[in-house]
């Protein structure tokens, strides 16, 4: 018998991150006019003014909060419902000398989060519709 086909794994948005030597890297944009770095890299006509730049996979927790109830759909597009929803942390991670990134914080120990703690980029499942969709997150660095 043949092997079952597996659904593809894809990013939540094209051009958001890429794999480099087996590790994820966010893709930001550096404005040619003044070197300002933004994330995500702009697309369309605005994107023509930016060069793609790989951002650091490590940073520090700048600020955070915990989302304790399921956001309204839309715009929330997770594949959970009111019963299966689990609280999660959201925050900003500063990538030194680059940009501050809004992100999900991948941890179950919300009490251990501290502003200024080291963080590391990871990929996390977002939903499974027509294949696994991955998003980025940061987690406390060990």
C-alpha positions as CSV (number, residue, x, y, z in Angstrom):
1,X,0.0,0.0,0.0
2,X,1.1,3.6,-0.7
3,X,1.8,6.1,2.0
4,X,-1.0,8.5,3.0
5,X,-0.5,11.9,1.6
6,X,0.2,14.5,4.3
7,X,-1.2,18.0,4.1
8,X,1.4,20.7,3.6
9,X,2.9,22.9,6.4
10,X,2.8,26.6,5.6
11,X,3.3,29.9,7.3
12,X,0.4,32.0,8.4
13,X,1.5,34.7,5.9
14,X,4.0,34.6,3.0
15,X,7.3,36.2,3.6
16,X,6.8,36.5,7.4
17,X,9.6,34.1,8.3
18,X,12.1,31.7,6.7
19,X,14.2,28.7,7.8
20,X,17.9,29.3,8.0
21,X,20.1,26.3,8.9
22,X,17.0,24.6,10.4
23,X,16.0,27.5,12.6
24,X,13.3,30.1,12.0
25,X,14.2,33.8,11.3
26,X,11.6,36.6,11.0
27,X,11.9,38.6,7.8
28,X,11.7,42.4,8.3
29,X,12.2,45.2,6.0
30,X,15.0,47.9,6.0
31,X,13.9,51.2,4.5
32,X,16.5,52.2,1.9
33,X,16.0,55.9,2.5
34,X,17.1,55.9,6.2
35,X,17.8,52.3,7.3
36,X,14.8,52.1,9.6
37,X,13.8,48.4,10.3
38,X,10.2,47.3,10.4
39,X,8.4,44.1,10.9
40,X,6.8,42.6,8.9
41,X,8.3,43.7,5.7
42,X,5.8,45.8,3.7
43,X,4.4,44.4,0.5
44,X,3.0,46.0,-2.6
45,X,4.0,49.5,-3.7
46,X,5.3,50.4,-0.2
47,X,7.4,47.3,-0.1
48,X,9.4,48.5,-3.1
49,X,11.2,51.0,-0.7
50,X,12.4,48.2,1.6
51,X,15.1,45.5,1.4
52,X,14.3,42.2,3.1
53,X,16.4,41.6,6.2
54,X,16.6,38.6,8.5
55,X,15.9,39.7,12.1
56,X,17.7,38.3,15.2
57,X,16.1,35.2,16.6
58,X,16.8,36.4,20.1
59,X,15.6,39.4,22.1
60,X,14.3,40.6,25.4
61,X,10.7,40.8,26.7
62,X,9.7,44.4,26.5
63,X,6.1,44.1,27.7
64,X,3.3,41.5,28.0
65,X,-0.2,40.6,29.0
66,X,-2.3,37.4,29.2
67,X,-5.3,36.8,26.9
68,X,-7.7,35.0,29.2
69,X,-10.8,34.8,26.9
70,X,-11.3,33.8,23.3
71,X,-11.1,36.9,21.0
72,X,-14.1,37.5,18.7
73,X,-14.2,35.9,15.3
74,X,-13.4,37.7,13.0
75,X,-10.6,38.8,13.2
76,X,-9.4,35.9,15.4
77,X,-8.9,32.9,13.1
78,X,-7.8,30.2,15.5
79,X,-9.4,26.8,15.2
80,X,-10.4,26.6,18.9
81,X,-13.8,27.4,20.3
82,X,-15.1,28.7,23.7
83,X,-14.7,25.3,25.3
84,X,-11.2,24.4,23.9
85,X,-9.7,27.9,24.2
86,X,-6.6,28.1,26.5
87,X,-5.3,31.5,27.8
88,X,-2.0,32.6,26.1
89,X,0.5,35.4,26.6
90,X,1.0,38.2,24.1
91,X,3.8,40.7,24.3
92,X,6.5,42.8,22.6
93,X,10.0,41.4,22.2
94,X,12.8,43.9,21.5
95,X,15.3,42.7,19.0
96,X,18.3,44.9,20.0
97,X,19.3,47.4,17.4
98,X,16.5,46.3,15.1
99,X,12.8,46.5,16.0
100,X,10.2,45.7,18.7
101,X,8.0,42.8,17.5
102,X,4.5,42.1,18.6
103,X,4.2,38.4,19.3
104,X,2.6,35.5,21.0
105,X,4.7,34.3,24.0
106,X,5.0,30.5,24.0
107,X,4.8,29.5,27.7
108,X,2.3,28.0,30.1
109,X,4.0,29.6,33.1
110,X,2.7,33.1,32.9
111,X,3.9,33.9,36.4
112,X,7.5,33.3,35.3
113,X,7.4,36.0,32.7
114,X,9.4,39.1,33.5
115,X,10.1,42.3,31.5
116,X,13.7,42.2,30.4
117,X,14.0,38.4,30.3
118,X,15.8,36.8,27.3
119,X,13.5,35.4,24.6
120,X,14.0,33.1,21.6
121,X,12.1,32.8,18.4
122,X,10.1,29.6,17.7
123,X,7.4,28.4,15.4
124,X,4.0,27.4,16.7
125,X,0.9,25.7,15.2
126,X,-1.8,28.3,14.5
127,X,-4.6,26.1,12.9
128,X,-5.0,23.0,10.8
129,X,-7.2,23.8,7.8
130,X,-6.0,22.2,4.6
131,X,-2.7,21.5,6.3
132,X,-0.9,22.8,9.3
133,X,-0.5,26.6,9.4
134,X,2.5,27.9,11.5
135,X,2.9,31.2,13.1
136,X,5.9,32.7,14.9
137,X,6.2,33.1,18.7
138,X,8.9,33.9,21.2
139,X,9.6,31.7,24.3
140,X,11.7,32.3,27.3
141,X,15.3,31.4,26.5
142,X,16.8,28.7,28.8
